[in-house]
Amino acid sequence: VQLVEFGGGLVQPGGSLRLPCAVSGPPFHYYVIGWFRRAPGGEREGVSCISISDDRTSYVDSVKGRFTISRNNGTDTVYLQMNSLKPEDPGVYYCAASSLRFIVNDDAGPICWPHEYDVWGQGTQVTVSS
């Protein structure tokens, strides 16, 4: 299976970007797709995740109300809509898939811990600058 991210680029503070993640290749049973980012000099962190079975979502606090994750089942594409981008949002954004059932986390929404994700895309750069 392959995950390919698109849509990165340069945007001004307050602007918007939409990042698609296309899933393709041999069947791979995954439960959650997540978006992650690595800021310059930082570690990879979970941004938002979506459960494939019921589209429940979770977000890191810093993006709540600004970012929206969604899924098009017909095209096997997961989107991250990023609005009101801030100077602290730049980095390389990755999508990843997890085959671990427990991260669906039925009580509180999918878990976005990077080390629980099996398959990763190559990443796309997001830069926020005026």
Order of alpha helices (4+ residues) and beta strands (2+ residues): beta-beta-beta-beta-beta-beta-beta-beta-beta-beta-beta
